[in-house]
Amino acid sequence: MEKEILVVLDRKGNTLDVWFGKPRKAICDEISEGFLIKKDVKTNEVIGFEKMNFVLKGKKPEIKLLVKSKN
């Protein structure tokens, strides 16, 4: 099953925002300092995450994602 991943880098706010699918209403849980998990309001499914205080200096970021199948 294909799923769209949206990555938004806010250089002014120093945040990296990642959505699995289209952004929607979410509840956020801070699981470590400056790292939030976004969960769907109705289903509690993880639908994204946000990294605060994300600062890039010069280089383009390298982002690695590990996607696990439920199978």
C-alpha positions as MATLAB code, in Angstrom:
seq = 'MEKEILVVLDRKGNTLDVWFGKPRKAICDEISEGFLIKKDVKTNEVIGFEKMNFVLKGKKPEIKLLVKSKN';
ca = [
       0.000    0.000    0.000;
       1.400    3.397   -1.014;
       1.199    6.322    1.356;
       2.163    9.909    0.680;
       4.748   11.424    3.029;
       4.809   15.205    3.377;
       7.973   16.802    4.774;
       7.895   20.489    5.732;
      11.020   22.319    6.868;
      10.361   25.651    8.569;
      13.728   27.436    8.693;
      12.336   30.462   10.566;
      10.619   28.355   13.239;
      13.390   25.715   13.211;
      10.982   22.789   12.914;
      10.840   19.690   10.755;
       7.261   18.506   10.289;
       6.497   15.095    8.751;
       3.010   13.797    7.880;
       2.119   10.278    6.775;
      -0.654   11.082    4.307;
      -2.507   14.395    4.199;
      -2.257   16.631    7.286;
      -5.307   16.432    9.543;
      -6.431   17.198   13.068;
      -4.058   15.561   15.525;
      -3.186   15.134   19.176;
       0.530   15.594   19.897;
       2.534   13.666   22.485;
       6.051   14.855   23.324;
       8.036   11.611   23.582;
      11.392   13.290   24.204;
      12.531   16.880   24.478;
      11.577   18.639   21.247;
      10.210   15.532   19.501;
       6.453   15.177   19.062;
       4.407   12.266   17.731;
       1.149   13.225   16.011;
      -1.848   10.915   16.446;
      -5.233   10.965   14.725;
      -7.879   12.451   17.025;
     -10.411    9.676   16.357;
      -8.315    6.537   15.780;
      -5.155    7.310   17.798;
      -3.121    6.148   14.747;
       0.335    7.766   14.386;
       0.035   10.155   11.444;
       3.277   12.096   11.720;
       5.944   13.668   13.864;
       7.585   17.017   14.491;
      11.170   17.800   15.475;
      11.565   21.176   17.156;
      14.838   23.146   17.258;
      15.828   21.601   13.930;
      18.702   23.705   12.551;
      20.519   23.110    9.288;
      23.947   24.557    8.692;
      25.040   24.503    5.080;
      24.320   20.910    4.007;
      21.062   19.503    2.762;
      19.512   17.180    5.339;
      19.612   13.420    4.983;
      16.396   11.856    6.178;
      16.111    8.115    6.699;
      12.792    6.450    7.405;
      12.177    2.865    8.396;
       8.700    1.742    7.431;
       7.482   -1.516    8.921;
       4.663   -3.503    7.420;
       1.967   -4.992    9.653;
       2.323   -8.310    7.781;
];
